[in-house]
Amino acid sequence: MMGNNREYICFSYDLIGNGYFQKLTFVVIIYLSCFLISQVGGSIHEYQNQSFIRRSNSFFFHGGSEGLYASKLHIDPEKKGSSSSSPEDNHLNGKSFIRFESIIFRRTKESAEKKNEMQQKTGLVEAIIVEVKDREKIGGSYLHSAAICCTPDLSKDGSCKVGEVIIHQDPNNPYNPQRIQTFFEGKDEETTMVFQTVEINHTGMYYLYFMFCDPELTGMMISGRTVWRNPEGYLPGKMAPLMTFFGLMSLAYLGLGVVWFLWFVQYWKDIIQLHYHITAVIGLGMCEMALWYFEYANFNATGSRPMGITLWAVTFSAVKKTVSRLLLLVVSMGYGVVRPTLGGITFKVLLLGLAYFVFSEALGLVENLGNIDDLTGKARVFLVLPVSLLDACFIVWIFSALSQTLEKLQIRRSMAKFALYRRFTNSLAISVLLSIAWIGYEVV
């Protein structure tokens, strides 16, 4: 995109003078620090000595949330609690479940000392699995109470048991929400949850909560992991169709690359610099789709996201988005058609591209290196907004540049180029409308 070597050298000195390389070094350090992450969240949810949060008269820990499809085959009751089962076993194919593995609850020493050593049940922790549509069944709302745990007054009519989480059971669906109880024994500071597999028989969005009601258990920690699986693998319900999508897109980019290469060879005498940039975008898209496909395939097979492939996929995606937007911008400015160089606005163009790459990369890393929950929090909006605002900057600048380019072509009476740019403008307008619709969907 540089007019000549002299312009590039001057541009490099400007970058050094404006502290560009110091900022770039900071970004690179942040990116490389991501390699220090030892576990990438996935359908295998790891808990490492995490604490409970107080809500109303209860204490809870959010164990995960994912979309799960109903099992196509039913789990053998004799194998349901067997610790010999493993994610790689063939008998799991077609089955959907949430499995509790090595879940350990640790209460404080002070809490344990208050109990009687001869007493069997000295503390209760409950694991509750609930569909998102049935979350209102947890708590005393149907009893006209704000309490989550059962109190002596609420237990008088037999609707709940003191010390347990209130669950409104539907006679037509008595197993939703499901609760699994684990008790402390005597003065033990630790208790281990029984290895158990809960079969999913209804398609829906599921939440897992670990809860307790006894205030004397305050300060308790949880460690271990849960494994969430769909009938076809470990991909969450919302992500499962994307593996097929990325596979098809990889083939589409491969076909596009072959066609473009044939055109490139056929018209090699008429090749200009822009054609090399288009080739780069097609190549980046091909690599991006292939990396995402292999990343999702590995995730689906193992339940964990491969760190290296995920980082490369996010980076290729951010680079492709940035280069394609910059390519549209410089074409709209008439680069290679009306003007041989960008002149003094080169720095502004690259600065906008750099900003877009940084925010796009950050959004991709946060989305794909965190815990994989199908429903993300409102915090995601604050990551999408900078990217959306930069997209808006690109859109405004592109159409402003197109207007000026069309005006220059009309003045020069270059009618063939003018007609070409008008078709380009119309096509771009349709693409922008679709892009705005997609941005709106991401924000919501």
C-alpha positions, 0 to 999 in steps of 0.5 A, a space after each residue: 500500500 506504500 507508493 515507494 520505498 522512500 514513503 515507507 521509510 518516512 512512515 517507519 520513522 513516524 511510527 517510532 516517533 509516535 511511540 508505536 513500537 512501545 504500544 505494539 510491544 505491550 500488545 505482544 506481551 499481553 498476547 504471549 501471556 495468554 500462552 501461560 493459561 494452563 486450561 482452556 475452558 470447555 465442556 469440561 468445567 474445572 473448579 479449583 478451590 472456588 468459594 460460594 456466594 451468598 444470595 438471600 438465605 442461601 450460598 451458591 456456586 455457579 457450576 456452568 451453563 450450556 445448551 444440551 440436546 436430549 439423549 438419543 440413547 439411554 444410559 445403562 443404569 448399571 454404568 451410570 455411577 461407574 467410575 470406569 466410564 471415560 469421555 472416550 468410551 464408544 458407549 457414550 455416543 448418542 448420549 447426553 449427560 452431565 457427569 460429576 467427577 472428583 467433586 470435593 467440598 472443603 469446609 473450614 476447620 472452625 466449622 468442622 470442630 462445632 459438630 459432633 464426631 458421632 453424628 452422621 450428617 453434619 452438613 449438606 451441600 446440594 447440586 441442582 440441575 435446572 433448565 433455564 425455563 424452570 429457574 423460577 422453580 428454585 426458591 420460595 416464590 411460589 410460596 410467596 417468599 423471597 427465601 431460597 432455603 427452607 425455613 421452619 415457618 415454610 416447612 410447616 405445611 410440608 412443602 419443603 424440608 428445613 436446611 434444603 433448597 426450596 424446589 417446586 416439583 412439577 408432578 408431570 415432570 418430577 425430575 426437573 429440577 434435579 437435586 443431588 445431595 452430599 453430606 459431611 460426616 462427623 467432624 470431617 473437613 472434606 466430603 467427596 461427591 459420589 461419582 454420578 452421571 445425570 442423563 439429559 432427556 429434554 433438549 434445553 439450556 441447562 444450569 448447574 448450581 452447587 448450594 448450601 443453606 447452613 450458615 456454619 458452612 460459610 467459607 466452604 470451597 469446591 474443587 473437581 470438575 463436571 463433564 457436559 456432553 451432547 449426543 454427538 460430542 462435547 460441543 455445547 448445543 449452540 456451538 455444535 452446528 458451527 463445526 459443520 459450518 466451518 467445514 463447509 466454509 473451508 471447502 468454499 474458500 478452497 473452491 474460491 481459491 482455485 477459481 481465483 488462481 485460474 483467473 490470476 494465471 489467465 490474466 497475469 499480464 493485467 495484475 495490479 497490486 490490489 489483486 495480491 491483496 485480494 489473494 492474501 484475504 482469500 488465503 487468510 480466509 481459507 486458513 481461518 476456516 480450516 483452523 476453526 474446523 479443526 479447533 471445533 472438531 478437537 473440542 467436540 472429541 475431547 471436551 477441552 479446547 486446544 490452546 495453540 489452534 484456538 490462538 491461531 484461529 482467533 489471530 487469523 480471524 482478526 487479521 482477515 477481518 482487519 485486512 479485508 476492511 482495509 482493502 475495502 477502504 483503500 479501494 473506495 479511495 480509488 487506490 490502484 484505479 484513480 490514485 497510485 498512492 494513499 499519500 498522507 492518509 496512509 498513517 491514519 488508515 493503518 492506525 484504524 486498522 491496528 486499533 481494529 485488530 487489537 480490539 477484534 483480537 481481544 474480543 476473540 481471545 476473551 470469547 474463546 479462552 474463557 469458560 464456554 457457557 452458551 449464555 454470556 453475561 452483560 460484560 460481553 457487550 463492553 467487548 463487542 461495542 469497541 469493535 462495533 464502533 470501529 466497524 462504524 468508522 470503517 463504514 462512514 469512511 468507506 462511503 465518504 471515500 466512495 462518494 469522492 471517488 465517484 465524483 472524480 471519475 464523473 469529472 474525468 468522464 471515466 464512464 467505464 470506471 464510474 459504472 464499475 464503482 457504482 455497482 461496487 457501491 450498491 453491492 457494498 451497501 447491501 453488505 453493510 446492511 447485513 453487517 449491521 443486522 449481525 452487529 445488532 444480533 451480537 450486541 443482543 
